[in-house]
Amino acid sequence: MSTHDENELPEANNGSQAAADIAENSENAEYHNGQIQYYGRWQDVLKLCCWNTLWTILTLGIFRFWAKTRMRRYIWSNIVIDGDALEYTGRGLELFLGFLIISVIFIPASLLLGFISAQLPPAMQGLQIIVMYAVILFLIFVAIYRATRYRMSRTFWRGIRGKLGGSSFKYALIGFGSFLAAILSLGILMPLSFITLTRYETNNTWIGDHQARFTGTFGPAFKKWILTWLLCLVAIAISGGIIAAAVNFTHSPFYIVPLAFIPYLVIVFGMAWYHVWCFRYQSENTTLAGLQFGSTLATRQYIKLLLRFLLLMVLAGIVFVALLSVTGGFAAFSILANNAASYMPPEQVLAILAPFFILMLLATPVFGILTFVGLTHPMLALHVSSLVYDGDIAELHQNTDAQNVPRTGEGLAEAFDLGGI
């Protein structure tokens, strides 16, 4: 069991913009009994990401299971509740074995499905594709629930274990059904998925011998969502009108087409507002052992985070394009100059092109690291540090009954590469 004291706070907040947002959450939480704190630093996360990525590349992807475990242990150990940090006891080997088990089942099943689809007449090929995507969507919901169950079973606080009961298949049925309802209603019934899935997962969550409860209903969520839905509809209509105007008038100013993307920023900000409302609503309607939770998360914090991330990616993109231009230009100039003088051996061509190809190969891991450090981690920090509670948290006790703990990790989630933490 790890404990944080007040003397650790200045170090955790050293030079981080996210820390300012967390401090703002702390100021807004002064009227509650307690607040959940997060002390993780982006500098530490960046170092860990770089190290994990290096070893994942060197081991051809095998180390990713141990990399995810190391990151979880760091994050869990920096989430502090009433002076004591969470503890994550999962192991990379469990994730790896879970992935192997699912692979043994999933790969033959995929081959069998491909063989069956090849025997179908051409008129039924479209139906086969629809069924395949429906099955994949259903399995993704199963994977999400089973992954959450595994993480809960490996999470401790003051020796108290978390537990997620219920059925992953029932969760998938609820998720699949609510997703179909949202599609058939053109997105109008999207809150149905949020309410039904949150209720099922929360009501099957146990912390020690206490069961959590979610009391939220569809009505308030629908009222908030319909405003966002209408905003998105108007933004898309405006964007379409601008593009249509640019197409119909041959002498339109050059800046007309870029203007068509501005309404989509409105959509992003509108979705951020709705997401923040959903998180606060979920928190405020969740109870556990006499504890009433809440959240101080504000939309402006979310938008500031998104704008910072957008700026980071634009700057990184400019640097990456500049490096590609320099290496590519140098390679092209060298090849043309040598070809004009004499024949150039293939190995010399490869040596000249090597820096260009190395940059191309590094693009995906580098931008993945920037996304995690610049968006995923600070977003998690905002969510966690905004959580507050009223009540006596000392009432939580460990369940003395034996609990069914998963022996292997998130194999199905890894098979679909669902990402996240």
N, C-alpha and C positions, 0 to 999 in steps of 0.2 A: 504494500500500500504506500503510495507516494503522496506527499503533502507539499503544498505551496504556501508560502507566507507572503506578507505584504512587501517584504524586501525584494522579492523577485520581480515585481511589477515594472520598475523602471527599466530593467534589462530587457524584458519582453517587449516593451514599447519603444525600444531604441530605434529612432529614425524610420518608422514605418507609417505610411499614410493610413494603412488599414487600422493601425493602433488608434489614430485619431477618431475613426468611425467607432471603434470599440469603446473608446472613452466616452463618446457621445451617448452610446447605449447605456453606459454606467450612470451617466448623469440623469438619463430618463428613467432609470430603475430605482431611484431613491425612495419611492413610496412603497416598495415591496420588501417582504421579509428577507429574501435572498435573490441573488443573481448568479447564473452560471457564467463562469469566466473562461476565456480562452487566451493562453499565453504563447501560442506558437508564433514564430517569426519567419518572415518570408526569406531571410538570409539562410536560415537553417533548412528550410524546405527546398530552396534552390540547390544547395550543396547536396542534399539527399537525392533530389531528382537527377542531378548530373551523375552522381555515383551510380544510382540505380540504372539509369539509361546506358551508361558505359558497360556495366556488367551484363545487362540484357542483350546488348549488341554482341558482346564477346561470346556469350553462351547461346547465340542464335535464338533468343527469346525465352529460354528455359528459366532464366533468373527472374522473370517478371512476377512469378508467384511469391518469391522471397522479397522482391522489391516492394510489392504491394503490402506485404506484412510489415516490413520495416517502416513504411510511411504511416500505416495505421497505428503502430505502436507509438510513433512520435506524436501523431495528432491526438490519440486517446490520452496520452500522458500529459498533454497540455490543456485538457478540458477539466476544469476544477469546479467541484460542487461542494460548497460548505467547507472549503479548505482542503479537500481531498480529491486527488486526480483519479480519472478513470484508468483502468488497466485493461489492455488487450492481450489475450493469451493465445490467439491464433498462431498457427505455424505455416510457413511456406510449403512444407511438405504436405500438409492437409489440402491446401489449394491445388497443388500439383497432382496428388492422387485423385482428387475429385474431378479434375480435368481429364485425367487418363481414363477414369471409369466412364465418364460421359462420352469420350471419344470412341471407346470400344463399342458403345451402343449407337451413338449418333452417326458415325461414318458408315457402318453397314446399312443402317436404316435409310440414309440418304442415297446410297447406291441402289438399294431395292426400289426406292421411290423413283429414281431415274430410269430404272429398267421397266417399271410398270408404265411410266409415262411414255416411254418409247413404243410400247405396244398399243397405245391408244390411237384411234383414228384421228386424222388432222382436225376434224370438227370439234373434238373434245379436248384439244391441247389448251385452249383458253381456260376451260373449266379446271384442268389440272393445275395451271398456274395460280388460279384463285384459291384453290384448296391448299396449295403449298404455302402461299403467303398467310393464309388463315391459320394453318398449323404453326408456322413460325411465330406469328403474333401471340398465339395462345401459349407457346412454350416460353416466350420472352417474359410473360407475366409470371409463369411458374418459376422461371429463373430468378426474377427480381425478389419474389417472396422467399425462396429457399436461400438466396444470398443474404437477405436481411435476417433470416432465422439463424444462419451460421454466425453472422457478426454479433447478434444479440447473445448467443450462447457463449461467445468468447469475450464478452464484456463484463467487467467486475467494477464495483465501486464499494469500498470498505468491506470487501469480501462478499458482497451481494451480487449474485449473478443475474443477468437479464435472460429473458426467455420469450420466445414467440411461438405461441401455439397455433391452432387452426390448421387448415388444409391449404397447401399451395395450389391445388387444383380448383378448390372453391374460389380462392382469390383470383385465379386465372379466368374462371367463368364469369365472375363479377366484372373483372377488368375488360374481358373480351366483349361482354354484352353491353357495357356502358360505352365502350369505344364504337361499337356498331351504331348505338343510339346517337352518338355525337356525329358520326359520318352521315347517317340518314337524315339528320336534322340540320345538315350543313353547318355543324359546329355549335348550334344554339344550345344543345344539351351537354356541352362539355363539362360543366360543373358536376354533373351526375357522377362522372368518373372520380373526381376529386373527393366527393362526399362519401360515396359507397366504399371506395378502396381505403380511404383514411379510417372510416368507421370500423371496417373489418380488421385492418391491421392493428389499430390502436386497442380495440376491444379484446384482441388476442395477445396483447403485450403484457408480460408480467415482469415486475422488478422484485425479486425475492418472492415473498408470499402475497404480494399486492398486485391486483389487476388494474390496468389503466382503463379509462373510459373516455369515449369521444361523444359529445352531445350535439355536435353541429348538425344542421339540417340543410336541405336543398335550397329553400327559399332565399335566404340571405346571399348565398353564393351565386344563385342565378341572377339576382338583381345587380350584383357587381359585375358579373360576367357579361350581361347583355349590353352594358355600357361599353365595355372593351370590344365586344363583337361588332357593335355599330361603328365604333371608332375605326376598327380595322376595315370594315366595309367601305366607309367614306374615304379612307386613305388609299385603298386599292382603286376606287373609282377615280379619284383625283390623279393618281399615277397613270392610270390607263388613259385618261383624258389628255394628259400632257404628252404621252407617247403618240396618241392618235393625231394630236395637233402637229407634232414634229414630222410625222409621216405624210400628212396631207399638204403641208406647206413646205415646198422645196427650199425656200429661202429663210427657214427658221433659224434663229440665232443658235450658235454652237452650244450654248449652255442649257438649251431646252431639255435635252435628253438626260443630263445629270440631275436636273431638277426633279425628274420623275422618281428618283430614289429617295428624295427627302421625305415623302409621306411614309416610307417604310421605317424611317427613324421614329416617326410618331407611333407606328405599330409596336416597335421595340419598347418604347417608353410606356405605352399603354399596357403591354403584357407585363412589364416590370411592376407597374402599379398593381395589377391584378395578382401577380405572384406574391407580392409583399402582403396584400390584404389576405390572401389564402393562408400564408404562413402565420400571420397574427390571429386569424380566425381559428385555425387549427390549434394553436397554442392556448388561446383563451377558452377553448371548449374541451380541453383535455384535463382530466383529474386523475390523481393517483394517491391512494392512501391518505386522503384528506388534504393533499396538496393541490392548489389551483395554479395552473401555469398561465403565463402571458408572454408577450413579446413587445419590445420597444423598437423593432425594426421599422425604418422609415424609407419611403420611396426615394427620397433624395439621396440616401446612402447608396441605394442600388444603382441609381442613374450615374452618380459620381464614379462608382466602381466600373460600370460599363463604359463610360467615356474614357477613363484611364486605360482600360484594357484596349479599347479601340485605338487610342493614341499609341500605345505600346506596340500593337500589331502593325500599325501603319509605319512606324519608325523601323521596326524589324524588317518589314517588307521592303522598304527603301534600301536599307543596308544590304539585304540579301540580293536584290536586283542589281545593285551597284557592284557587288562582288561577282555575281554571275557575268555581268557585262565585262568587267575587267579580265576575269579568267577566260571567258569565252572569246573576247576580242584578241587577247594575247595568243590563245591557241590557234585561232583562225589566221592571224597574221604570221605566226611561226610556220604553220603548215603551208600557206601560200608562198612565203619567202623561200622555204626549203624546196618546194616542188618546182619553183622557177629556176633554182640553181641546179638541182640534181634530184635523183630518186631518193625518197625518204623511206627507210625501213618501217614496217608496221609497229615494231616495239617503240620506235621513236615517236610515232604518232600517238600511241597510247600514253607515253610519258608526258607529252605536251597536253593531252586532254585530261589527264588524271585529276588536276585540281578542280576542273569544271565538274567532272563526274562525282568527286568527293563532296562538293558543295550540294549537288543535287540529292545525294544519298543522305546528307545530314539535315536536309530541310525538314523532313517529317519529325524526327526526334527533337530538333531544336524548337520548332514551333509547338510541339507537344509540351515541352518543358515550360515554354512561355505561357501557354494556355493554363497549365496547372498552377504555376506560380502567380500569374497575373489575374486569373479569373476564378478557377475552382477553389483554391485555398482561401483567398480573401473572402469569397462568397460564403464558404463554410464558417470562417471566423465571424462574419457579420451575423449569420444565423444563430450560431451558438452563443455569442456574447450578448445577443439581444434577449435571450430567454431569462425570464424572472419567475419567481414562484412565491406563493403565500401559504404558510402552514409550517408545521414542525416536521422537517425532513428526517429527524432522528427516529420517526415512527417506522421507517423502512427496516424490514428484517429479512434475513435469508430464509428461503424455503427449506425446511428440514427434510422434505420428501425428495427422493431421487428424481432427477430430471433427465428426460431423454435428450441427450446432447449429440448433435451430428458429429460423426467421426471423421468425415471428409469435408472438403471446402466447397466452393461455389463453382462446381464443374460446369453446369449448364450456363451460368452467367459468363464464365470464361469462354465457353464455346461460342457464344454470341458476341463476345467482346463488348459487353455493355459499358465498360469504362467506369468512371466514378472513382470513389475512394474505397 
